[in-house]
Every structure is written in structure tokens, then in C-alpha cells.
Amino acid sequence: MKLSVYKSLILALLLAGHVCFGQKIDMSLLGGMSFRSIGPAGMSGRVTAIAVVERNPSEIFIGSASGGLWKSENAGTNWTPIFEGQPVASIGDIAIFQKNPSIIYVGTGEGNPRNSQSSGNGMYKSIDGGKSWKHLGLEASRNIHRVLVHPENPDIVYAGVIGPAWAPTPQRGVYKSTDGGKSWKQILFVNDTTGVADMVMDPTNPNKLIVAMWQYQRWPWFFKSGGPGSGIHLTLDGGENWTRLTATNGLPAEELGRIGLAIAPSNPKVVYALVESKKNALYRSEDGGNSWKMVADKNIGDRPFYYSDIFVDPTNENRLYNLSTQTMVSEDGGKTFRSLMGFFQVHSDHHAFWINPRNPQHLLDGNDGGLYASMDGGKSWRFHHNLPLGQFYHINVDNELPYNVLGGLQDNGSWSGPAYKWQLLGSIRNHDFRSVGFGDGFDVLPDPQNARFGYSLFQGGMMMRYDKEKGLIKLIKPADPPGQKLRFNWNAGIAQDPFDPATIYLGSQFVHKSTNKGSSWDIISPDLTTNDPQKQRQAETGGLTIDNTTAENHTTILVIEPSPLEKGLIWVGTDDGNVQITRDGGASWKNVVSNIKGLPANSWICQIKASRHQPGTAFLIADNHRYNDWTPYVYKTTNYGKSWKPMLQPDEVWGYALSIAEDPEEARLLFLGTEFGLYVSIDGGENWTKWKADFPTASAMDMVIHPREHDLVVGTFGRSVYILDDIRPLRELAQAYKPIMNATVHVSAIPDAYQAMVGMPGFFSGSSDVFAGQNRPLGAMISYWAKEKSGKDSVQITIKDASGAVFRQMKTTAAKGLNRTFWDLKKEPARYPGPPDPFSGFFSQAVEAPPGTYNVLIQIGEQADSQQLNILPDPGLYISEEEFQTNLQRKARFQQAIATTAQTFKKIDEAGKALKKFMDYIEGRKGENLDALKKEGKALYEQIDSLRYQAIAKPSKGIAGDTDELVPQLQNIGMYYFSSMTPPTQNEEAILHDIEQQIAAYQQAVDDCLNGELKAFQQRVEAAALKWFPEDP
């Protein structure tokens, strides 16, 4: 064996300086590194569209606001994401051609234009039930709210484009294709701020469409619903000609806003319209939409801009469902409504609904919390808690062991849950997450002195201190100063001081500082925003219907970023484009935004990250899509903001930028999150490479690198939390790319491993529909690079303890590039004799590696490389070192007992097989001597068989229960040795001693048989001039 020379070469190059210049990563070489999806799914996310195969209602498709398209073939017991390879993840609507449900159309970009709305890039089509997709164009549409397919001709399809909320665009209105989406024609257009709010088709006449057009616009500081473009349009010829319905038809004469439409399937002459106007009201037509009458203006909904959808029971024209903060139902044609479900029974804010046309008691409801199903008309509901669609605004970690991931979600509160678990067969479940705040959750700060406590935030600066263990929260938001009104953003900036664990910060238009964990506050800055009064009209926002929820609070602070290297250095970013810095703890401030060349004025400064390498270095992310500018803006300063350098070209990444993370140990390693995915750079941002498919198309809204475990934790806005374990192999690429790639084998630094107290599995409480987040495998994570793909078992892994003794050896196969394997921190377990048993491995209980320093050597061919591995004790271990060593010694004896039993059984089993082969050989032969041998051999075989079944249990029908054979006894004893982390007992010692004596007696009986009766029989065989091992015929 020859050790690799590359280790010393790498070290020399590192000492000489960085060697990786202008290097893109070949993602095909990183197959060993994959993100884990840990959920949660119990706090799901906004469901925007539902479509079901009518002849098989167990086949369900749901679209989410920013988490893609999902399919279930068993009524929601399991779900599969089926839009993974596509460049966008926001779904507006789904249309199935029911006569051939393999044909599906999807419009991307949700149609609910709230402040956090995501976007799409047009229409898609599948002809194989969602297995594959074809992009059909309409890229500039951004948001498609309705899709209808002709019930008899799948080539005729309509796309209702609502368009982007943030600016006028001409790509709005109704588009029609008559060739299956190959080409499109805009058949209804009003103006460049008016899009489709709803679109319905007469089930008896597919050429008759009724379309609600909605004039609206959003600005970062204001939302306006309503205008002359809003109205209802009707066509009877598939869009060739349109009639606008007006006050002469019975609709309101004043300005209109958002309108929801529904046609009664059982009587298409009955049509409903939920109309936003000066007086919001429900209207009903009984002549197919030609004339209308108001039927109700009370209890019909409260936020038309966010939800204004109505649905009619397929069998009852008078049963009407109205989606709003709650789902309401009317049994009298819309005259009166009642709540369909309790406010705390089903999540609020409803956007999608489906009624089974063959069984109207079967309902599906999509809302901000996910998907619900009812089989009794809404009396009871089942929550589909296996859709990980969480929309995280922020993500953070604590330093517990194992550490926790913390963050806040859109309309689903703030939570804390494990990044991984020390549990046998463990997965991360919804119940592992604990609430630390409510409302729309945003940033969460664990208390660095005690992670049981911390701070969470919901909209409008509502900062709370929580006690995670007791479930307590206390509001600590600063009070308004005398004569002033504080302005807090929907997603206000908060921060923990890196030098003083009792000091925290909160941003309004000022920076607020508390040195006593929120008990009192001081203002340490002037107004750091533009303080433009024209952008402070949130009390008027909403247009026709006021909607002041703090979502339009503006001229506020979004980012507070204290430097971890220089005390008193704090960066601040605002929603109106200011970038402020102080180096004296707030005594003086300077706005450096004018130094950022190319950054549009008033940009949304969504992140500033202070470097952990140089105090004057910081990274800035600006998001300008609120001005319909979808360019990614990423900048870096190395001189306290005096100058800034752009870090990418607009076409280098897909989607506007949202987040950035700098590796705390290697400055050249960077991660960038955009609206549509994750990118990595190993050359300080000179080149960016999109991460591979194990990270979904999703908004990488926020990310953090765990300081102890070097994991990259990403909070997505639509797919919950993803974790990339141990990024140090990427760090090494940034330091020495070519030497690593040219090495036959290179072992990366191995993370510390913990000899943990591993708990029992929790699978008995599970079922097929339970969400199971991916847990990190137990043991030591070993990453290594291979220059080429290797054959089966051609990679030899040798683990030695501090004395140099071999503790464990393993063989595996290497792929070209990065490989990752796990060692369970145990010796090779002894194998029970007899046929394979699924439980035998569970009961073998191999000897654990004691805490200490180990050497891991990996050899491929003649080349090898090694790294040190530190195994640490579980900090929660409650037994003494002496007790632990006693357990290891006893477990070693137990393992030896299994091995001795197996070795002894093997000897007698092989003897029995040889004897049977001989007996089969002489079975058909004649002769006096042979008859005697047959009789003696039969008796001997019975004796051997008896010895075999002293070790293993005889095959039997049913459950035999406790038996006296050695293996069943050993398996029972194995439960005494399930863990070496509990105090040893006299009982287990006595039981072990007893089985050792039984095994010794068994050894003796086998040896006596082999050296006595069997040997004598072999001699008589030889005397008869016969072969003991006859040749095969």
C-alpha cells in the first residue's frame, strides 16, 4: 500500500494561498452530498389550486403558492411532487381533461396578489398524468389564475392571466389555444392593470364563458383594488365576441373590484357573482348571466383581494360555498351564510375548493395552512399533514446537541424543531416541532445563554420572548415614543448582539436596542429611512376594501446586522433603499447607498450579511421585483461601504436574489438563494453554479451555516426546510480544487461524532400518511473523493483506535467525485447462526467504539488517504466511565457468545450436510456392509440434527414463543445489551454467565460428536472402501 502524496501537496498549497481561480463546479461530481428535507408538514403552506380525476376521486392534484404541484393516487395518504424539474414552483390553476385524465394543463404563478406572492413563467402541459411536462409559452404572463379546458376537445384551452401585481403589463386577460397550447391568441384584453380574477365555463355549452376582469395594482407601500377596467364579460362563441355586463344588467353602477364567479352545474342558468364595490355583495342571475339581482351584502367575506371565490354544489343550485377568512356555506341561494367549519378546526384564509360531482358530501379545501378533506359535507375535516409546503421567511439555528432549526412561516407561526435525531430508525416528524410564536412568523432568535428561551416575531414588529419548554410567550415590542408613531415592517428586522447575549435589536424607522432581553428599549438611531410621507398611507391601503394588516407598512427597517468581528459596527437596510452603517454603536450613522453603483433607487434591501473574515466586508442583497424588476442584485463591500462590487451578472442565475451565506472558515465558498433555487460559488462569487436536483425549485428565502456542525440550513418559501450536512468537502474545493480532483482518493475532514444514547424508534405510532422528514444517519459521516468510479467492494475503509489497533474494516464502492458513507461507531457485529432473520441484526448489539481519537484510512487500489475522527461522549450521558466500560466488556462477551455459537453451529451443520450427502450417495446401493452403514448413518444424522437444533429453533407454524435453543435465548438477552448507556445490573451479568455456560456445554457436545461418533463412522466408511466425499454424479 502506498499513501497518497496529495495530502501534503494540498497542505502546501493552502499555506501558499488560494489555488482555485475562476472555477465552476461540475455538479455531477457531488453525488455524495444531498440535501435532506426535514419538513415540517404539520405547518403546511398555501394551497392555491385543486383538481381531481372525477371517475377516480382518489387521484388528486394540488397546486401550491410556491411549493410546486403534487399528486396523490390514494386520496392523500401519500403525495408526490410532480413538477420538480421545472424552472418555477408557483401554481395558479390546474385543468384536467376528464375524458382522458392523462392530459393536464397547468398555469403557473398564483393569482392571490398578496405582498409575498410568487410568480410563474406561463403554461405547461402533461400528456402522461404529470410524469413529464412541456412548456407552452406565455412566459411574460407571470401569474395565471384560471385555466379551462374544453370538455370534448383537449386542444381547446383557455388561460386566464391575472398578471404581475407590481406594475402595468400588457400580457393580461384571456388567452386561447386551439392546438393544445402550441400557439395562443389574446381574446380578451381591457388594459395593462386589469387581469382575470375568475373565469367559468357553462358545463352544457363550452363556448359560453363568463370572465371577471379585475383592475388592481400593488406597490411596496400600497395596494389598490378597483378601477374602470373591472367588470364581468360574457362570450357565447368561445371568445370571438364579448359582451360587458353593466348596471343595465343589474350589476353595481359604481367602480368594481375583484369578482368571484360560479355557475350551478345542475342548472347552468343560475350564476353567482361575488362583487367587490362600494358595497360588497353577492349577486345572482337566473338567466345564465344576462340579468342580476343582489341577494346578500352581509357575512359574505372580508378580504376580496386575497380570496373572492365561490362554488356551487353540483346537485343543488342553492347550496353555495364562499371562500374567505373562513369558508362559509349558504343553503338558500346565497341569502344567508353560516361558517362551514370552526375557526380553530380548519386553518383560515381559503383559496381553493373542490366538490365531488358524484358525491357532494366529499369536499376538499385548500387554504394558507394546507389541504383539508371532508366526507360528510363539512361536519368534520381531515388535515393532510404530509405536504411540506411551509413558507419560511427566515431560518436560524441554536447550538443545542442535536441542534434545532428555528424560523417563521407565512400565516403559520414560528417553530423550533430538530435538525436530526439520535433515534433508532428515526425520522423527523411534525410533532418534533414546537411552537415559539404565532401569526405570520418571521425571524427567530434563540437565547445564546439558554436555548429554551428566545425571541420570535410576527407582523408589524410584534416581538415576543418565549419559553419553549413551557409554551409561554410575552410581548416585548417597544412602545411608541411620546408624540411619535413607530413604523414596523410586515417583516421587521431583528438581531442578536454577537458580543453581549442580553442585548437584542429591533427595527422600526429607528434601531431599538435592549440590553436586558427586551425588558426595556433605547432608540440608538435617527430615522434611517427616507421617511417619505407618500409611502406611509397604510391606513388607506386596499382600494375599495381597506386591508391594513401591516403588509404595506413602508419606510421601515428590514435588516439589522451587527458585525461579529467589530463591536459597535452595525449595518441597517431599509425597505425604501437605504443602506446605513454605524461603527460606534449607533452614536453616528452614514447612508452608503449612493456608493452602490447600478442599484435602483428605493430597492428593497432584504439582506446584509457581515463577513466573519474581515470587519469591513459585507454582502448585500436587494430585491427590486416590487417595481417589476426581476434582476438579481448582489453586492460586496470590503471597505465599510465606501465602494461596492456587483457579484454576478443578471443572466448567471435564475430569479431575483433573496439570500446569501458566506462560509465562516473559507471566504471563497458562498451560497446564494434566489426566487427559484440555490447557487454555490467556490471562487468568491466569480462563478455561480446551480445546485443539483436534490434541492427543489423553490425560493431559497434564508440560509445559515451551523457554526459547529458546518451544515447549510435553508429555509425555503414553499418547501419548508432543507439541510445539506457538512459542507467541508465544498470548503476544500474552494481551497484546493485541482489537487483534490487529481487525487486517486482524498478523505475530507470528518466531523466529530457522538457516541449517543440512541432511543427506541417511534414507528409504532406512525402510518402511511405520516410525514417523515429525512433524518441524518447515525454515526460518523465520512466523505471522500475518488478520481474514478471503482468496482464492487474495491474501496477499503480501515478504522484504527489511538493504539493503532484495527477497530473496524468495511468495503464499499466509489462513484467518481464525492462519496459519503456512515460508520455506526461499532465493531462488526457477530452474526447469529441459522437462516436470515429480520430481527437478528437488531438483537446482535455490536460493541460501541469508546470515545476517543480514531484514524480513518480509505484505500482505492494502491493509493490511500486518511483523516482523524474524534468520537465524543453524549453530553447527556448519566453513567460513569467505569460503568460504561463495564457495559462494553459485557457486550464484548455477549458478542463473543454469539460468535462462538455461530462457529460451533457451523461445524456441526457442515458435518450434517456432509453426512447427508454421503447417505444420499449410498441410498440406492446394495450390500450387507452398506445396510449397516445406512442404519448407523441415520442414527448419527439424527444426533447431529439434534445438536443443530440446540442452537437454532426448529421451523414451526405460528409463533413458538420463548424456547430453549441458544439463539432465541441470545436474542432475548440482546435486549439487556440494547444500549451501553444505562447502568449495568447484576441480573444481566447472571444471565450472561448462564448462557456462556450453556454455550460451553454445547461446544463440548459438538466436539464430542465430531471427534467421537462422527469420526468413528468416517473410519468405517473408509474401511468399506467408500469415499466420505463422493464425487457429484
BAVO-601282 format. One record per residue (C-alpha): x, z, y. Coordinates in steps of 0.02 Angstrom, whole numbers, plus 50000, padded with zeros to 5 digits. Each point is the difference from the previous one (the first is absolute). Layout:
# BAVO-601282
XZY
...
This chain:
# BAVO-601282
500005000050000
500634995550173
499305008850154
499404989250143
501234997550142
498594997050121
499665018450033
501665002450088
499814983350086
498325005050072
500685016550062
501464991350083
498864987750084
498865013850061
501485008950076
500534983950084
498274997550074
498404990449965
500194984349898
498234993350000
499724987750141
498484988850018
499415003449823
498244996549938
499445008549840
499544990449845
498435009749952
500064993449822
501515011449974
499025015850043
498855000249849
500535017849958
499325006750164
498125000250018
498795009250112
498825012749925
498205000750058
499525018450008
498304998350084
499025009550048
498364991649954
498885015150024
500134996250185
499724981449982
499804987850143
498804988550090
499054988149885
499414984950098
499244988449870
499145001149831
499564985749882
499345001449823
499724987649860
498105001149989
499874995849815
501335013049962
499915014050129
501485008749919
501104986550079
500275005950178
501104993750140
500355010850152
500944995550158
500875012950106
500445000850183
501874999349968
500275002949814
499594983249924
498734994249873
499615009749840
499054995949842
499195010449865
499324993249838
499245016649943
498925005850145
501445008750087
500785009749858
501604990450036
500534989150146
501314986550016
500694993450165
499824981149989
500654994350170
501785006649981
500984984150025
499114994850159
500745002150174
498565010450071
499015015049938
498495001750114
498394993849923
498504994950105
498794993549869
499844994049820
498824986649934
499754996549814
499224983949939
498795008649881
499704985049887
501864999949961
500715016850055
501784994049970
499834991650170
500285012550140
500274997950186
500825013350107
500095001050188
501455010650062
500085011750149
498695013750009
498554997850119
499905017950066
500984999150162
500545018050019
501665004750079
500914999649832
499264983549938
501164989549891
500054981149998
500004985849876
500524981949996
498474990149948
499054995349843
500505001249817
499244993449839
500175004249817
499334989649856
500535012249863
499135016150047
501375006250115
501524997149890
500714987550124
499614995050178
500154984950112
500115001350188
498694989150084
500545000550181
499165007150156
501625009750030
499635003050184
498335008049965
500825017249975
498375008449951
498614992649893
498495011349986
498814989949892
500174987049861
498524991149918
500054987749856
498604987949959
499095006749845
499954982749918
501584991650063
501635010150003
500824987150113
498875004650145
500615015850081
499795008150171
501275011350087
499385011350139
501505003250112
499875015250112
501784997150063
501305012350065
499395014350107
501444999950121
499874983650096
498954984350025
500324986749866
499094983749965
500055002049810
498355009349988
498264996349941
499364991949840
501084988249898
499344989349857
500874991549856
499174987449885
501534996949890
500375017349932
501055005450148
501184985150012
499374996650176
498965009450127
498864995650144
499525011950139
498104998650002
499575014150120
501025005550150
499425009750154
501555005350097
501745006949968
499475018349998
498464997849890
500125000649812
498915002149848
499305017649980
498874995349855
499444984749904
498644998749868
499304986149893
498214997649945
500035002249809
498654986749980
500754987550122
501915000050009
499964988250150
499185013750102
501245012150078
499755013350131
501555005250095
500295014550119
501324995850130
500835014550089
500964999950163
501255014050004
501805004150043
501205014249977
501435005350114
501225014149963
499025010850124
498224993249987
498714992149887
498554989350058
498554995049889
498754987750071
499914984550107
499074983750024
500784992949843
499115012449886
498434993949915
499144993849843
500154981849945
498994991249865
500314983849907
498894991149874
501214986049955
501595008649949
500695001350175
499714982550065
498815006850131
499765017650067
498645009250094
500425015350102
498645013149988
499615008650165
498745011050087
498704986649973
500195003749815
499735018650030
501815005550014
500645010550148
500184990450162
501505010150059
501814998849945
500285001749814
501435007449899
500325001049814
498594994949885
499745002849814
498894988549897
499105000749833
498784988649910
498835007449870
500404991449834
498265003349932
499184992450154
501214989850106
498754998750141
500405018250038
501605001450101
500745015250085
501185001050149
500875015850057
500334996050183
501165008650121
499364998150178
499505011050145
498905008849873
500664998249823
498584995749882
499494992749834
499004983950005
498984991949863
499444982149974
498654994949878
500164981250024
501794997149946
500785004750166
499004989750124
499135014950080
500495018350008
499255017050035
500895016350033
499575012549863
501145014850040
501225006350131
500325017449930
501145005749860
500684982549972
501875002550023
501245006650124
501574989050007
499544981649997
501774993950033
500615008049839
498504997649887
498414990350026
499534994049827
498295000049916
499474995749822
498284997149923
499515005449825
499924983949894
498295005049931
499225008850150
499964991850170
499595016750082
501465009949931
501434998150122
501755007850000
500905002550166
501875003549999
500665011250137
500885016850006
498805003949859
499084987749890
498175000550046
498514993449901
498274994650054
498524998149883
498794993350131
500804984250061
501185008550122
498755010650095
500825016149946
501665004349920
500695014749903
501755003949942
500354992749828
501365012449957
500605016650066
501354999650133
501185009949889
499434991649840
500714982950043
501354995750127
499374994250169
500214983550093
499234986649890
500494981650001
499554991649835
498495001049886
499384991749842
498315001149914
499854994149822
498714985850008
499455003849821
499975018950019
499805005750182
500335018049949
501814994849975
500905001150167
501814998650058
500555006850169
501664996750087
500555011250142
501515007450086
500305011149849
499914986749865
498694994249876
498475009349933
498724995149868
498235005849965
498894996149851
498465009050063
499674991950168
501135011650098
499455016949934
501735003149928
501674991450025
501604997549904
501624998650100
501284987549934
501505011350021
501224987549927
500224987950145
501615004450095
499514992250166
500585014150114
500414994650178
501465011050053
500445000550183
501555010849973
501035006649855
501175014849985
500865010749867
500465018149979
501525007249912
499135009149859
500544997049821
499204988749946
499694994350177
498304995750073
499394984850093
498915003450152
498994988850113
498374995950086
498764986549956
498704989850092
498395010349994
500625009749848
500925014950072
501795005549968
500725004549831
501515006549908
500434995349821
501494999149881
501234985650001
500265003649815
499595013649875
500975009449867
498674998049868
500014992949825
499104983249998
499545004050179
499244988350127
499555003550181
498155003250012
498815001250146
499815018749973
501875002150031
499704996550185
499475013950116
499114998350166
500975005250155
498844992650133
498444989950028
499294986250110
501044984450015
501665007149942
501634995650085
501735007849996
500355015649897
501505011350031
500465012749866
500715016250068
501874999049961
500055018849972
498575000449875
499164984249937
498435009649959
499654998550186
500064985450117
499124989750133
498744985949984
499134989250127
498364991150017
499384988350134
500195004250183
501445012449985
499065012449890
501555008649933
499785013549869
501105012449909
499575001249817
500285011749854
500034988449850
499865013949872
498455008150076
499234984150070
499955007350176
500194990350162
500135005550181
499834988750152
501525001350113
499694985350120
500595003850177
498665003750128
499784989150154
501075006250146
499015005650154
499344984950092
500624987349872
499294991149849
501174997349854
499974982949920
500394999749814
500114984049901
498944997149845
501685001549909
500975011850112
501875003049983
500595016349923
501725005749945
500995014449926
501565005450092
501504997149885
500985014750071
498665013650013
498725001749859
498785009150115
499984985950129
498764985749992
499464986250120
498344991350037
499694985350115
498574997150121
500524991250160
501265014350003
501185007049871
499405017149945
501255012049922
499665015949902
501395011849948
498855011349899
499184987949878
498554995550112
499485017050064
500394994550178
500544983950083
501064994350147
499974982950082
501794993450008
499724982950078
499074991150139
498714987149952
501074988049898
498704986049992
499534986850128
498515011150044
498964984450036
498235006050043
499284983249947
500555004349823
499225017350000
498174995249979
499735006649824
498405008850054
499244982850033
500674991049846
498864991449876
499044987750105
498145000649963
500235015749894
501235013250059
501295004249866
501205012850072
500935007049849
501755000350081
500384983349915
500184992250172
500945014250083
501444991550090
501515002950110
500545013149874
501535004949899
500134992849824
501775005149953
501065015650025
501684998749914
501295013850024
501764995249950
500665008949844
501774998650068
499905004750185
499005015050054
498894996350150
499954981349968
498194994449980
499274982549995
498204996550049
498974984249975
498294996950078
498534988849958
500194990950166
501804994649977
501115013750071
501585005749911
500615016550071
501555010349962
500615017350046
501705007549957
499705017050076
498495006049902
498734993050122
500735005350167
500214981750048
499344983849927
500434981650015
498914985149956
501144987149915
498694987049951
500644987850131
501624999149900
499094992849849
500124981450030
498634989649920
498805014449972
498294995850076
499385011950133
498825013949946
500434998249816
499425013349878
501585010049960
499545005749826
501685006749939
501675005850067
501235006349870
501545009550057
501544995949898
500815013049887
501684991650025
500254998650189
499065010450130
499814985450121
499284988549868
498144997749973
498824987049926
498394994650084
498464991649928
498714992250116
498324993549941
499214987650118
498604993249890
498755009050112
500364986050124
499804987049860
501904998849989
500455001049815
501894999450028
501075013749919
501005009650131
501465010349935
501415006050113
501565010849990
500995009150133
501715007949977
500195006750178
498505011250033
498884985550049
501104991850130
499914983949899
499024994349848
500294986849869
498614991349903
500245002549814
499084984949932
499314983050038
498104998449995
500014988849847
501115011649897
498565011049948
498134997649972
498895010950108
500275010450154
501205014749981
499345017649973
501395011349938
501865001549968
501135011849903
501895001450013
500935006849850
500695017050053
501674996849912
500304981250017
499564992850170
499974982249934
498565003549883
498334997950088
498184998449947
498684991450106
498125001149978
498834986550063
498134996949993
500244990649837
501435008149908
501725007949990
501714992750041
501775006249969
501674996450082
501735004949937
500944993150150
499285010050144
498564988150032
500944983650005
498984994149851
498335006049932
499344997549824
498205003149946
499865012749862
499424993749832
498285000449922
499985018349948
499615003950182
498304992450040
499464989650148
499495014350113
500365007450170
501575010349982
499385011450138
501315013849988
501485004849891
501265013749976
501565002549893
500065016849914
501605008650058
500375008549832
499374987649872
500334983750093
498284993149958
499134987850116
498205005750026
498824987350079
498275003850068
499004984149992
498434996350098
498934994549855
500925004049838
500395018550021
501795006049964
501444991049915
501685007749955
501644991449961
501055012749906
501835002250049
500544986150118
501865003649977
500294983949901
499444990650156
501135011050105
501464994749891
499544981750024
500085002650188
501725007749980
500814988449873
498904985549947
501254988049921
501045012649900
498415007049922
499314982849960
501654994449924
500195015349889
499554998349816
499225017250016
499845011850147
499155016949989
499145005950159
500045017850061
498835010349891
498755011750084
500065018349956
498865003549853
499055016049967
499795008449833
498205003250044
498655011049930
498914985849935
498185004549986
498734994249873
499144983350031
498334999350086
499334985249903
498595009649916
499095000950166
500124981550031
498984984449961
500204981450017
499375000050178
501185013450064
501324993950122
501755003149934
501394997850128
501694995249931
501085015349971
501904999550003
500665001249821
500745016849956
501885002449991
501504991650078
499794983350088
501474988849956
500214983750096
501334987249960
500414982150043
500384986949867
500814983550043
499104991049860
498535002749884
500555008349840
499404999649821
498985013149910
500825017249995
501584992850078
500065013150136
500765016449941
499615015750102
501075015249962
499665016850079
501335013549992
499945018050056
501305008550109
501135003249850
500034981649958
498945001949843
498724986349968
498285007250032
498944984349976
500224981649967
498714986450030
499914981249984
498994988150105
499924982350067
500484994450175
499194987050111
501054990950127
500075010450158
499385017850021
499425009649848
499245017249995
499795011649852
499575018249980
500815013549893
498845014249953
501415012950017
499965003749814
501044996949846
499414987049877
498555008449911
500035002349813
498764989149906
498755007149879
500014992649824
498564989849934
498924986350075
499914998350190
498865012650083
499434997850181
500165018850026
501695002349916
500974995950159
498945012450097
500425013749875
501864996149981
500515009350160
501774993650028
501315011550077
500064999250190
501604997050096
500535016150087
500204998850189
501744994150046
501054984750035
499954985149883
500834983149993
498954984449970
501004985149938
499214983049976
500924986649902
499594981649988
501224990749890
501755005550046
499555005850174
499345017150047
499605010450152
499455018050022
499225012350120
499795018750008
498325007749967
499535017350059
498645008749902
499255014350098
498865014049940
498185000250048
499955011250154
498425007749932
500825005349836
499535018149968
501085004149849
501825005550000
501484989049957
500255010449843
498204997149945
500174981450036
501574998949894
499145009649860
498594987350004
501234985449992
500905007849852
498375002749908
499414982650041
501644993149933
499685009649838
498244993149995
500674982350023
501245003149862
498595005949889
499084983550028
501604990149971
500435009449841
498244997649934
500084981450038
501724998049920
499465009549844
498384990349989
500944983750017
501095004349851
498555004149885
498954985650067
501374987349967
500255007249827
498154998349965
500004981950059
501504996149889
499185008349851
498384990550028
500944983750008
500835003949834
498355005249921
499204983850058
501484990749922
499785007649828
498105000750004
499724984149899
501465002249880
499895006249820
501105011849901
500085017949937
501315005150128
499014992050138
498425009349954
500945016450014
500734994950167
498284995150062
499285016849955
501475009750074
500034989050155
498165002750032
500235018849994
501514998950112
499074989150126
498615012850007
501315013550036
500784989550139
498294996150070
499635018550004
501595002950099
499564986150121
498325008250036
500815016750030
500664992050159
498584988750055
498145001549978
499144989349871
498894986450071
498225006350006
498314995350066
499415009850151
500925014250086
501025010449880
500295014650120
501495011549982
500964996349839
501575007349924
501114984650006
501555001650108
499584986550127
498285006950048
500795017250015
501384993250110
498764990950109
499035016050026
501615009350039
500414986250125
498675006950116
501005016150011
501424989350067
498974989050117
500985006450149
501655008950021
499375006750166
499025014849932
500685016749939
500555000049817
499005010949881
500365009149836
498534990949921
500764982750018
501675006449937
499175007249844
499054983949968
501554989450023
501005011249885
498654998449867
499944981050006
501914999249993
499935009849838
498664988549930
501044984850046
501545007649917
498975002849841
499374982150011
501784993550017
500495009849847
498534993549899
500394982050047
501865002149961
499565007949832
498884985449957
501244986850055
501515008249918
499055005849848
498504990849929
500294983750092
501854999449961
499655003549816
498694986449997
501234987650078
501265004149864
498724996449864
499604983650086
501834995149996
500125005449817
498584988049961
501054986050076
498754997950142
500314997750183
499405013950116
499854987450141
499354984649911
500164983450088
498434993550082
499154986649895
